[in-house]
Amino acid sequence: MNLPIPADSALAGFHPAVSAWFSNTFPTVTAAQARAWPLIRQHRSTLVAAPTGSGKTLTAFLAVIDDLVHRGLETEGGLPNETLVVYVSPLKALSNDIQINLQNPLAGITEQLRAMGLPRLQINTAVRTGDTPQKDRSAMRRTAPHILVTTPESLYVLLGSDSGRQMLKTTRTVIVDEIHAIAASKRGSHLALSLERLQALCAEPLVRIGLSATQKPIEAVSRFLVGRDRACEIIDIGHARPRDLDIEVPPVPLSAVMANDVWELVYDRLATLAREHRTTLIFVNTRRLAERLSRHLSERLGKDAVAAHHGSLAKEFRLDAEQRLKRGDLQVLIATASLELGIDIGDVDL
């Protein structure tokens, strides 16, 4: 039987403001958090492999934020204006989501510090992706964020500029999220090179934290994270999650090119399923199909009930769709791979 892990024991050594915020926000810690936090707080590179929804992202960030809180309070005047943490995600949508979700713990911990009569500590975050406006990029060059949220491609761009290297050379910790999704690809090879270039900039060895879905062989993922000659602790919290799976096909013979009347059957069935559930997420393999499904389902369910999500849409439209789905204001979201990796979109029924 898996008994709940007491938060007090898992949070031993954390600053009281950090542990108080967590205890007031969550009833207990997850197995991944309990096992990983002591290692990360000892500045040991760690790979956390656990299913979606097991608190992997907070596992990495809370230990890192705690380190920043300790550093900031020990230094008169708070943290210096330099980048100390780089978080890398494979998707721009996931980067934006993480930056938004960081605000709650940072604000809560700041409030706990105030309640304890301690100085207010400013921990700045920023997102650097292809969507980042020029004014925000200029602001980063003037005042470096303590936590930089970025993608593999944008990290490469930063490493190729003098201003980017100047900002990144103070990095102490790198977090790579959804590492399993890119480790075996060309993007993964590209990121591995960028991580070594980043290490060459920094005076001290980087603490590397990898967040992964359950993956085999997990040792290969850990070597991708740190390289062959560096130590990496592995926290593997793998278990099978119950799934309710079904395969449906139109009740007519299928061909390479479906006729319009067959597509109408597909649209009608999807609309029926959407009406039976509070929120529905539909994945398609092209942007054109996402727009096409969105148009036809809007005709059946209402314009405000349906939205599309793909890389050709402006950042504002994508963020709006993600937030509406998370709040439960959107009945159906049709997405391409732009929304497939670990984004916090709340509870999706179907």
Rosetta blueprint (number, residue, H / E / L):
1 M L
2 N L
3 L L
4 P L
5 I E
6 P L
7 A H
8 D H
9 S H
10 A H
11 L L
12 A L
13 G L
14 F L
15 H L
16 P H
17 A H
18 V H
19 S H
20 A H
21 W H
22 F H
23 S H
24 N H
25 T H
26 F L
27 P L
28 T L
29 V E
30 T L
31 A H
32 A H
33 Q H
34 A H
35 R H
36 A H
37 W H
38 P H
39 L H
40 I H
41 R H
42 Q L
43 H L
44 R L
45 S L
46 T E
47 L E
48 V E
49 A E
50 A L
51 P L
52 T L
53 G L
54 S L
55 G L
56 K H
57 T H
58 L H
59 T H
60 A H
61 F H
62 L H
63 A H
64 V H
65 I H
66 D H
67 D H
68 L H
69 V H
70 H H
71 R H
72 G H
73 L H
74 E H
75 T L
76 E L
77 G L
78 G L
79 L L
80 P L
81 N L
82 E L
83 T L
84 L L
85 V E
86 V E
87 Y E
88 V E
89 S L
90 P L
91 L L
92 K H
93 A H
94 L H
95 S H
96 N H
97 D H
98 I H
99 Q H
100 I H
101 N H
102 L H
103 Q H
104 N H
105 P H
106 L H
107 A H
108 G H
109 I H
110 T H
111 E H
112 Q H
113 L H
114 R H
115 A H
116 M L
117 G L
118 L L
119 P L
120 R L
121 L L
122 Q L
123 I L
124 N L
125 T E
126 A E
127 V E
128 R E
129 T L
130 G L
131 D L
132 T L
133 P L
134 Q H
135 K H
136 D H
137 R H
138 S H
139 A H
140 M H
141 R H
142 R H
143 T L
144 A L
145 P L
146 H L
147 I E
148 L E
149 V E
150 T E
151 T L
152 P H
153 E H
154 S H
155 L H
156 Y H
157 V H
158 L H
159 L H
160 G L
161 S L
162 D H
163 S H
164 G H
165 R H
166 Q H
167 M H
168 L H
169 K L
170 T L
171 T L
172 R L
173 T E
174 V E
175 I E
176 V E
177 D L
178 E L
179 I H
180 H H
181 A H
182 I L
183 A L
184 A L
185 S L
186 K H
187 R H
188 G H
189 S H
190 H H
191 L H
192 A H
193 L H
194 S H
195 L H
196 E H
197 R H
198 L H
199 Q H
200 A H
201 L H
202 C L
203 A L
204 E L
205 P L
206 L L
207 V E
208 R E
209 I E
210 G E
211 L E
212 S E
213 A L
214 T L
215 Q L
216 K L
217 P L
218 I H
219 E H
220 A H
221 V H
222 S H
223 R H
224 F H
225 L H
226 V H
227 G L
228 R L
229 D L
230 R L
231 A L
232 C L
233 E E
234 I E
235 I E
236 D E
237 I L
238 G L
239 H L
240 A L
241 R L
242 P L
243 R L
244 D L
245 L L
246 D L
247 I L
248 E L
249 V L
250 P L
251 P L
252 V L
253 P L
254 L L
255 S L
256 A L
257 V L
258 M L
259 A L
260 N H
261 D H
262 V H
263 W H
264 E H
265 L H
266 V H
267 Y H
268 D H
269 R H
270 L H
271 A H
272 T H
273 L H
274 A H
275 R H
276 E L
277 H L
278 R L
279 T L
280 T E
281 L E
282 I E
283 F E
284 V L
285 N L
286 T L
287 R H
288 R H
289 L H
290 A H
291 E H
292 R H
293 L H
294 S H
295 R H
296 H H
297 L H
298 S H
299 E H
300 R H
301 L H
302 G L
303 K H
304 D H
305 A H
306 V E
307 A E
308 A E
309 H E
310 H L
311 G L
312 S L
313 L L
314 A L
315 K H
316 E H
317 F H
318 R H
319 L H
320 D H
321 A H
322 E H
323 Q H
324 R H
325 L H
326 K H
327 R H
328 G L
329 D L
330 L L
331 Q L
332 V E
333 L E
334 I E
335 A E
336 T L
337 A H
338 S H
339 L H
340 E L
341 L L
342 G L
343 I L
344 D L
345 I L
346 G L
347 D L
348 V L
349 D L
350 L L
